[in-house]
Amino acid sequence: MGENLEKKSRILVILSDGWEKGDVEMLKKQMIIFKKGFKKIIWLNPNLKYDNYEPLCMGMAAAMPYIDYFLPCHNLKNLEAFIEIIKKI
């Protein structure tokens, strides 16, 4: 996957609700690796459509320190905003 691309040109986009049911420590280790290898990490989470949503589940809580943009993705307006962020990075 683009081993010859420099970190400054790579953006990782994750689309997930973050409800990790597996090894949370493994997720944290992988996020550390991603943070070293990508310029920015964008996490699109459909649960952000809820006003009272907080990323408290273990998987999401483990990933949050490594995420540059934590964005909703439940409608076209959200996806358009996501595209605008990508353009500015």
C-alpha positions in Angstrom: 0.0 0.0 0.0 2.1 2.9 -1.2 5.3 2.0 0.6 7.1 4.6 -1.4 4.7 7.4 -0.4 5.9 9.7 2.3 4.0 10.2 5.5 3.2 13.8 4.6 1.1 12.7 1.7 -1.0 9.9 3.3 -4.3 10.2 5.1 -6.0 7.3 6.8 -9.8 7.3 6.8 -11.6 4.9 9.2 -15.4 4.4 9.0 -16.5 2.6 12.1 -18.8 3.0 15.2 -15.8 2.1 17.3 -17.6 -0.7 19.3 -14.5 -2.9 19.4 -15.2 -6.3 20.9 -11.8 -7.7 20.3 -8.4 -7.0 21.8 -8.4 -3.3 22.7 -4.7 -3.3 23.4 -4.1 -4.5 19.8 -6.3 -1.7 18.5 -4.2 0.8 20.5 -0.9 -0.7 19.2 -2.3 -0.5 15.6 -3.3 3.2 16.1 0.2 4.0 17.3 1.6 2.4 14.1 -1.0 4.3 12.0 -0.1 7.6 13.7 3.6 7.1 12.8 2.8 6.3 9.2 0.1 8.7 8.2 -0.1 12.5 8.1 -3.6 12.6 9.4 -6.1 10.0 10.8 -9.8 10.7 10.1 -12.4 8.6 11.9 -15.9 8.8 10.5 -18.4 7.6 13.1 -22.1 7.2 12.4 -22.9 7.5 16.1 -22.0 11.2 16.1 -25.5 11.8 14.7 -26.7 11.5 18.3 -26.4 14.7 20.4 -25.5 12.8 23.5 -23.0 10.4 22.0 -19.6 10.2 23.7 -16.8 7.9 22.6 -16.7 6.0 25.9 -16.7 2.4 24.7 -13.3 0.8 25.2 -12.3 0.7 21.5 -13.2 4.2 20.8 -11.6 5.5 24.0 -8.4 3.7 23.1 -8.3 5.2 19.6 -9.3 8.8 20.4 -5.8 10.1 21.4 -4.5 9.2 17.9 -7.3 10.6 15.8 -6.9 14.0 14.2 -10.5 14.4 13.0 -13.5 12.7 14.6 -16.4 13.3 12.3 -20.1 12.3 11.7 -21.0 10.5 8.5 -24.7 9.9 8.7 -25.8 12.2 5.9 -24.7 13.9 2.7 -23.9 17.2 4.5 -21.5 15.4 6.8 -19.8 13.7 3.8 -19.5 17.0 2.0 -17.8 18.5 5.1 -15.5 15.5 5.2 -14.4 16.2 1.6 -13.8 19.8 2.4 -11.5 18.8 5.2 -9.6 16.4 3.0 -9.1 19.2 0.5 -7.5 21.4 3.2 -5.0 18.8 4.5 
